[in-house]
Amino acid sequence: MAGYSPDSDQPDRRDDSDRVVVVTGAGKGLGEAFAKAWASRGARVVVSNRRRAGAADDAGRVVDEIRSAGGQAIAEYSDMADPGAGEAVVGAALKAFGRLDAVIANAGTSGPARKLTQGSLADFRDVMETNFFSNIALAEAAQAPLQASPSGRFLLISSSAGLYGVRGRAPYAASKGALNAFAMSLASEWRRDGVGVNILAPYAATRMTDAPDLDPALAAAIAPANVGAVAVWLSSAACRQSGEIWVSGAGWLRRAQMVEGRGATAAPDLSAEEVQALAETLRGLEKLRGFAGAEAAFADLIRECQAARAAPAQSADKGSEPA
């Protein structure tokens, strides 16, 4: 995808010193790391995290720690799966700080750890409600304020599970796959408005990934704080990319993308057996290509098909030319 370039009349506020950032699921783990990373740069942060009856005030604790370090932050307690939560968290930012420059949509749930045949459709609905539908509502609520910002950014926190699947976590993987497709579509729609949309798939030791046998050295390497700078970059004014997926963890960063390999003509009159034989020659992923949307992928396939069909005719024409 071509690099994202906001309109030339938008100021390049690279210091982000007065940026207003919403971080959902910010009471612990990755969300807490993202909120603190932004606050340390001078941004004003809305720390959004649901608070269950009788549970600790995680959002309040994070806000207190940010303020103790000299930062600015407020707590917001919506359950992002509830109706109206998107409007509530965006409204909190506008009421407290007067505007909104970036959203890090981090709130999520891992869902049940069991195979598909051991679960139910309700498991999928519950996970999709938090990991997917709540982020649609948040995007809808944030659209106008982000478009009004000189450098609006919307960062969705996904997972490699949404790229490749994961055994025993089909609801979680499906929700993140849907989130990825939603983000790519949103990036295309919001590009003309100067709002960048990207995905971060982090590897981090959190409550969702907690394992009793996790090696302490590995746990330290994949601490949530080690991904904070990446999230800040992807939601900053300096980030001019949009519609991209970035994977990060343990101090490592790499880009991910859906790709297609080389093609070959599969004529309509081929038998299924002939298609199988052709497919075997195309299983390798040489000459990888990525596309800025399904439309571009379709157009590329049509161009390649037309070129392949024209090639034999051109060869025949050349063969008939006089020596």
C-alpha positions as CSV (number, residue, x, y, z in Angstrom):
1,M,0.0,0.0,0.0
2,A,1.3,3.5,-0.7
3,G,2.4,5.5,2.2
4,Y,-0.3,7.5,4.0
5,S,0.0,11.3,3.3
6,P,-2.4,13.6,5.1
7,D,-3.4,16.8,3.3
8,S,-0.6,19.3,2.9
9,D,-2.4,21.9,5.0
10,Q,-2.4,19.7,8.1
11,P,0.4,20.8,10.5
12,D,3.0,18.2,11.3
13,R,2.8,18.1,15.1
14,R,5.5,15.6,15.7
15,D,6.1,16.4,19.4
16,D,2.6,15.3,20.3
17,S,3.0,17.3,23.5
18,D,-0.6,18.2,23.9
19,R,-2.2,15.2,22.2
20,V,-5.4,13.7,23.6
21,V,-5.4,10.0,23.5
22,V,-8.0,7.4,24.5
23,V,-6.8,3.9,25.5
24,T,-9.4,1.3,26.2
25,G,-8.7,-1.8,28.3
26,A,-6.1,0.4,30.0
27,G,-6.3,-0.8,33.6
28,K,-3.6,-3.5,33.2
29,G,-1.2,-5.1,30.8
30,L,-0.8,-3.7,27.4
31,G,-3.4,-1.0,27.8
32,E,-1.7,0.3,30.9
33,A,1.6,0.3,29.1
34,F,0.1,2.2,26.2
35,A,-1.5,4.8,28.4
36,K,1.7,5.4,30.4
37,A,3.9,5.6,27.3
38,W,1.7,8.3,25.9
39,A,1.5,10.2,29.2
40,S,5.3,10.2,29.5
41,R,5.4,12.1,26.2
42,G,3.1,14.8,27.5
43,A,-0.2,13.6,26.1
44,R,-3.4,13.9,27.9
45,V,-4.8,10.4,28.3
46,V,-8.3,8.9,28.9
47,V,-7.7,5.6,30.8
48,S,-10.7,3.5,30.0
49,N,-11.3,0.3,31.8
50,R,-14.4,-1.4,33.1
51,R,-14.8,-1.7,36.9
52,R,-16.8,-4.6,38.3
53,A,-18.5,-4.4,41.6
54,G,-16.1,-5.2,44.4
55,A,-13.1,-5.2,42.1
56,A,-10.1,-3.0,42.4
57,D,-10.1,0.4,40.6
58,D,-7.5,-0.4,38.0
59,A,-8.2,2.7,35.8
60,G,-8.0,4.9,38.9
61,R,-4.7,3.4,39.9
62,V,-3.2,4.0,36.5
63,V,-4.4,7.6,36.5
64,D,-2.9,8.1,40.0
65,E,0.4,6.8,38.8
66,I,0.4,8.9,35.7
67,R,-0.4,12.0,37.7
68,S,2.2,11.2,40.3
69,A,4.8,11.2,37.5
70,G,3.6,14.6,36.4
71,G,1.2,13.5,33.6
72,Q,-2.4,14.3,32.8
73,A,-5.1,11.6,32.8
74,I,-8.6,10.8,33.7
75,A,-10.3,7.5,34.4
76,E,-13.4,6.2,32.4
77,Y,-15.2,3.1,33.4
78,S,-17.3,1.9,30.5
79,D,-17.6,-1.8,29.7
80,M,-16.9,-1.5,25.9
81,A,-19.3,-4.4,25.2
82,D,-22.2,-2.3,26.6
83,P,-24.4,-0.2,24.3
84,G,-23.3,3.4,24.3
85,A,-19.8,2.7,25.6
86,G,-18.1,4.1,22.5
87,E,-20.0,7.4,22.9
88,A,-19.2,7.5,26.6
89,V,-15.5,7.1,26.3
90,V,-15.2,9.6,23.4
91,G,-17.5,12.0,25.3
92,A,-15.2,11.8,28.4
93,A,-12.3,12.8,26.3
94,L,-14.1,15.8,24.7
95,K,-15.5,16.9,28.1
96,A,-12.2,16.7,29.9
97,F,-9.8,17.9,27.2
98,G,-11.9,19.5,24.4
99,R,-10.8,17.3,21.6
100,L,-9.6,13.8,20.5
101,D,-6.5,13.0,18.5
102,A,-6.0,9.3,18.8
103,V,-7.7,6.1,19.9
104,I,-6.0,2.9,20.9
105,A,-8.7,0.3,20.8
106,N,-7.2,-2.3,23.2
107,A,-10.1,-3.7,25.2
108,G,-10.6,-7.4,24.5
109,T,-11.2,-10.8,25.9
110,S,-9.5,-14.1,25.1
111,G,-12.7,-16.2,25.5
112,P,-12.8,-19.8,26.5
113,A,-9.9,-22.1,25.9
114,R,-11.4,-25.1,24.3
115,K,-11.9,-26.8,20.9
116,L,-14.8,-25.9,18.7
117,T,-16.7,-29.1,19.4
118,Q,-16.4,-28.4,23.1
119,G,-17.9,-24.9,22.9
120,S,-21.0,-23.3,21.6
121,L,-22.2,-20.5,19.3
122,A,-22.6,-18.3,22.4
123,D,-18.9,-18.4,23.0
124,F,-18.4,-16.8,19.5
125,R,-21.1,-14.2,20.1
126,D,-19.6,-13.2,23.5
127,V,-16.1,-12.8,22.2
128,M,-17.2,-11.0,19.0
129,E,-19.2,-8.5,21.1
130,T,-16.1,-7.3,22.9
131,N,-13.4,-7.8,20.4
132,F,-15.2,-6.8,17.3
133,F,-18.6,-5.1,17.6
134,S,-17.5,-2.8,20.5
135,N,-14.6,-1.5,18.3
136,I,-17.0,-0.7,15.5
137,A,-19.1,1.3,17.9
138,L,-16.0,3.1,19.2
139,A,-14.9,3.9,15.6
140,E,-18.3,5.4,14.9
141,A,-18.2,7.5,18.0
142,A,-14.6,8.7,17.4
143,Q,-15.0,9.4,13.6
144,A,-16.0,13.1,13.8
145,P,-13.5,14.1,16.5
146,L,-10.7,12.3,14.8
147,Q,-11.5,14.0,11.5
148,A,-11.5,17.3,13.2
149,S,-8.0,16.7,14.6
150,P,-5.0,17.8,12.6
151,S,-3.6,14.3,12.9
152,G,-6.3,11.8,13.8
153,R,-5.2,8.2,14.4
154,F,-7.1,5.0,15.2
155,L,-5.0,2.0,16.3
156,L,-6.6,-1.4,16.8
157,I,-4.9,-3.9,18.9
158,S,-5.2,-7.3,17.2
159,S,-3.3,-10.6,17.4
160,S,-1.4,-13.0,15.1
161,A,-4.3,-15.3,15.9
162,G,-6.3,-13.2,13.5
163,L,-3.7,-13.8,10.8
164,Y,-3.1,-17.5,11.2
165,G,-5.7,-18.9,13.6
166,V,-4.8,-20.7,16.9
167,R,-5.8,-24.1,18.1
168,G,-8.3,-24.1,20.9
169,R,-9.2,-20.4,20.5
170,A,-11.4,-20.3,17.5
171,P,-13.7,-17.5,18.8
172,Y,-10.7,-15.3,19.7
173,A,-9.0,-15.9,16.4
174,A,-12.2,-15.3,14.4
175,S,-12.8,-12.0,16.3
176,K,-9.3,-10.7,15.5
177,G,-9.5,-11.8,11.9
178,A,-12.7,-9.8,11.6
179,L,-11.0,-6.9,13.3
180,N,-8.2,-7.0,10.8
181,A,-10.5,-6.9,7.8
182,F,-12.5,-4.1,9.5
183,A,-9.4,-2.0,10.0
184,M,-8.2,-2.4,6.4
185,S,-11.6,-1.2,5.2
186,L,-11.7,1.7,7.7
187,A,-8.2,2.8,6.6
188,S,-9.5,3.1,3.0
189,E,-12.6,5.0,4.0
190,W,-10.9,7.4,6.4
191,R,-7.8,8.1,4.2
192,R,-9.5,11.0,2.4
193,D,-10.2,12.6,5.8
194,G,-6.6,12.5,6.9
195,V,-7.2,9.8,9.6
196,G,-4.7,7.0,9.8
197,V,-5.8,3.5,10.8
198,N,-3.4,0.7,11.6
199,I,-3.2,-2.6,13.5
200,L,-0.7,-3.7,16.1
201,A,-0.5,-7.4,16.9
202,P,1.6,-7.5,20.1
203,Y,3.3,-10.4,21.8
204,A,3.2,-9.7,25.5
205,A,2.9,-11.4,28.9
206,T,-0.4,-10.3,30.2
207,R,-3.3,-11.7,32.2
208,M,-4.8,-13.0,29.0
209,T,-1.6,-14.9,28.1
210,D,-0.5,-15.9,31.7
211,A,1.0,-19.3,32.0
212,P,2.4,-20.8,35.2
213,D,5.3,-22.4,33.4
214,L,6.4,-19.3,31.5
215,D,10.1,-18.8,31.7
216,P,10.9,-15.7,33.8
217,A,13.5,-14.4,31.3
218,L,11.0,-14.8,28.4
219,A,8.3,-13.1,30.5
220,A,10.6,-10.1,31.1
221,A,11.4,-9.9,27.4
222,I,7.8,-9.8,26.4
223,A,6.7,-7.4,29.1
224,P,3.9,-5.1,27.9
225,A,6.1,-2.0,28.4
226,N,8.3,-3.3,25.6
227,V,5.6,-2.7,23.1
228,G,4.6,0.8,24.3
229,A,6.8,2.7,21.9
230,V,5.4,0.9,18.9
231,A,1.8,1.7,19.9
232,V,2.8,5.4,20.4
233,W,4.4,5.6,17.0
234,L,1.4,4.0,15.2
235,S,-1.0,6.5,16.9
236,S,1.2,9.5,16.6
237,A,1.1,12.5,14.2
238,A,4.5,11.4,12.9
239,C,3.1,8.1,11.6
240,R,2.1,8.6,8.0
241,Q,1.3,5.0,7.3
242,S,-2.3,3.7,7.2
243,G,-3.8,0.3,6.5
244,E,-0.8,-1.6,7.8
245,I,-0.4,-4.5,10.3
246,W,2.7,-4.5,12.6
247,V,3.8,-7.4,14.8
248,S,5.9,-6.6,17.9
249,G,7.2,-8.2,21.0
250,A,10.4,-8.8,23.0
251,G,12.0,-5.8,21.4
252,W,11.3,-7.0,17.8
253,L,9.2,-5.3,15.1
254,R,8.1,-6.6,11.7
255,R,5.3,-5.9,9.3
256,A,2.6,-8.4,8.3
257,Q,0.4,-8.5,5.3
258,M,-2.0,-10.7,3.5
259,V,-0.3,-11.7,0.2
260,E,-0.9,-13.6,-3.0
261,G,1.6,-15.5,-5.1
262,R,2.1,-15.9,-8.8
263,G,-0.8,-17.0,-10.9
264,A,-1.5,-19.1,-14.0
265,T,-4.4,-19.5,-16.4
266,A,-7.1,-21.9,-15.1
267,A,-9.4,-22.1,-18.2
268,P,-13.1,-22.8,-17.6
269,D,-12.8,-26.1,-19.6
270,L,-10.2,-27.6,-17.3
271,S,-11.3,-30.6,-15.3
272,A,-11.0,-30.7,-11.5
273,E,-8.0,-33.0,-11.9
274,E,-6.3,-30.6,-14.2
275,V,-7.0,-27.7,-11.8
276,Q,-5.4,-29.8,-9.0
277,A,-2.3,-30.4,-11.1
278,L,-2.1,-26.7,-11.9
279,A,-2.5,-25.8,-8.2
280,E,0.4,-28.0,-7.3
281,T,2.7,-25.8,-9.5
282,L,1.4,-22.7,-7.7
283,R,1.7,-23.8,-4.0
284,G,4.9,-21.9,-3.6
285,L,4.5,-18.2,-2.8
286,E,7.1,-16.7,-5.1
287,K,6.7,-13.2,-6.3
288,L,4.6,-12.2,-3.4
289,R,2.2,-9.3,-3.7
290,G,0.1,-7.4,-1.3
291,F,-2.8,-5.1,-2.2
292,A,-4.5,-2.1,-0.8
293,G,-8.0,-3.6,-0.6
294,A,-9.9,-6.4,-2.3
295,E,-10.7,-4.2,-5.3
296,A,-7.0,-3.8,-6.1
297,A,-6.4,-7.6,-5.7
298,F,-9.3,-8.3,-8.1
299,A,-8.0,-5.7,-10.6
300,D,-4.6,-7.2,-10.5
301,L,-5.9,-10.7,-11.2
302,I,-7.9,-9.5,-14.2
303,R,-4.8,-7.7,-15.6
304,E,-2.7,-10.8,-15.2
305,C,-5.3,-13.0,-16.8
306,Q,-5.7,-10.6,-19.7
307,A,-2.0,-10.4,-20.2
308,A,-1.7,-14.2,-20.2
309,R,-4.5,-14.5,-22.8
310,A,-2.9,-11.8,-25.0
311,A,0.6,-13.5,-24.9
312,P,-0.3,-16.4,-27.2
313,A,-1.9,-14.1,-29.8
314,Q,1.1,-11.9,-29.8
315,S,3.4,-14.9,-30.2
316,A,1.3,-16.0,-33.2
317,D,1.4,-12.6,-34.8
318,K,5.2,-12.5,-34.5
319,G,5.5,-16.0,-36.0
320,S,3.6,-14.8,-39.1
321,E,5.8,-11.9,-39.8
322,P,8.1,-12.1,-42.8
323,A,11.7,-12.8,-42.0
